[in-house]
Amino acid sequence: MTLSDEQQIEALRRMWQIRFFEEAAIRLYGEGRYRGSTHPYIAQEATALGVCATLRPTDQVLATYRGHGAAIAKGADPRGMMAELLGKATGMCKGKGGSMHMSQTDVGFLGCNAIVAGHIPIAGGVALAQKLDDTGAVTAVFFGDGASCEGVFYETLNMATLWKLPLLFVVENNEYAISTHVSESISVPNISMRAQGFGLPGVTVDGRDFYAVYDAAGEAVARARRGDGPTLLEAKTVRWGRHSAVAAGPAGANIDKWKLTDPIPRFKQELLQRGVVSEAQISDIERDAKATIDDAVAFAIESPYPELSELQTDMYA
Ligand SMILES: Cc1ncc(C[n+]2csc(CCOP(=O)(O)OP(=O)(O)O)c2C)c(N)n1
């Protein structure tokens, strides 16, 4: 698969949208504009973009509570997302989902999930439906290193491989599960090695390198579409900040070193070297992404809260 210049430019635009969205989410939380929490995707942007650039609108994506990045990468509307974050009636789930339960099905974003690894078997079910219905579509499921220690992950790896499901497991190894470092919880140097025990391909890439993620995901998606089954793709990255806006887990150590590996300047540099964009175009794209998120923030703040009469609509019991 090769990407057109337009697709690469769109990836940069969305990378910036994710970064600005997350910075705004942290700021708005600090201002007390919403309750609950938010789990920033800052520094992991290249992974969601690299994977989603290989997908079609009809393919499906599921993510964790750290899922704003995957949503934007799959084409979700920043206005609907920001309003959802603030619990407003104009939110993509009418304000009833919040940060950890956003979804926009018309772009193939089946949603975030607050239960660690809870969405992995759901993704297995989605991929099974795609296969049984002979849709030619695939599913990508994003989750963390901590989630890769949960039993349902292994159950899904096993069944998905046995049934050759069109599924891409994307484990985002950002080194921490809240405050537990991977060295304290994972017995192998690369999480992708766990694929060996289940008979599917396991690949590790630098998750901060858009093109590395894109190439590996492209191969995995092609394999899934051919009917050859799932792949476990490990994207290595780092969590810059604390686990969430309520400030659990470590942050700050090595932050200067980490910032040197910021995926956005890296991608920008590569786009310039490849002659895809000029410096002037890059500034325009960044300004445009900032304007999109500023507009989403204003829209969300101005939007009304849901009526009390809406409390029980769209609820399943
Ligand atoms: C089943 C379950 N157990 C525990 C929690 C509490 N919890 C929320 S996030 C988290 C850490 C998960 O870390 P990881 O999978 O590495 O993802 P990251 O937050 O780093 O993206 C935990 C333990 C939960 N939400 N669900």
The ligand as a MOL file (V3000), in Angstrom:
LIG
                    3D

  0  0  0     0  0            999 V3000
M  V30 BEGIN CTAB
M  V30 COUNTS 26 27 0 0 0
M  V30 BEGIN ATOM
M  V30 1 C -10.6180 -4.6490 34.5450 0
M  V30 2 C -10.0170 -3.3810 35.0830 0
M  V30 3 N -9.0600 -3.4470 36.0260 0
M  V30 4 C -8.4960 -2.3130 36.5090 0
M  V30 5 C -8.9200 -1.0930 36.0550 0
M  V30 6 C -8.2440 0.1790 36.5860 0
M  V30 7 N -7.3070 0.6740 35.5550 0 CHG=1
M  V30 8 C -7.6700 1.6620 34.7240 0
M  V30 9 S -6.4660 2.0000 33.6110 0
M  V30 10 C -5.4430 0.8400 34.2490 0
M  V30 11 C -4.0630 0.6270 33.6660 0
M  V30 12 C -4.0470 0.0180 32.3030 0
M  V30 13 O -2.7720 0.1910 31.7250 0
M  V30 14 P -2.4710 -0.1430 30.2140 0
M  V30 15 O -3.3070 -1.2830 29.7660 0
M  V30 16 O -1.0000 -0.2880 30.0670 0
M  V30 17 O -2.9770 1.1260 29.4030 0
M  V30 18 P -2.5550 2.6670 29.4830 0
M  V30 19 O -3.4070 3.2990 30.5530 0
M  V30 20 O -1.0970 2.7500 29.7810 0
M  V30 21 O -2.9110 3.2150 28.1450 0
M  V30 22 C -6.0410 0.1880 35.3150 0
M  V30 23 C -5.4000 -0.8780 36.0830 0
M  V30 24 C -9.9410 -1.0620 35.0770 0
M  V30 25 N -10.3810 0.1000 34.5770 0
M  V30 26 N -10.4490 -2.2070 34.5850 0
M  V30 END ATOM
M  V30 BEGIN BOND
M  V30 1 1 1 2
M  V30 2 1 2 3
M  V30 3 2 2 26
M  V30 4 2 3 4
M  V30 5 1 4 5
M  V30 6 1 5 6
M  V30 7 2 5 24
M  V30 8 1 6 7
M  V30 9 2 7 8
M  V30 10 1 7 22
M  V30 11 1 8 9
M  V30 12 1 9 10
M  V30 13 1 10 11
M  V30 14 2 10 22
M  V30 15 1 11 12
M  V30 16 1 12 13
M  V30 17 1 13 14
M  V30 18 2 14 15
M  V30 19 1 14 16
M  V30 20 1 14 17
M  V30 21 1 17 18
M  V30 22 2 18 19
M  V30 23 1 18 20
M  V30 24 1 18 21
M  V30 25 1 22 23
M  V30 26 1 24 25
M  V30 27 1 24 26
M  V30 END BOND
M  V30 END CTAB
M  END
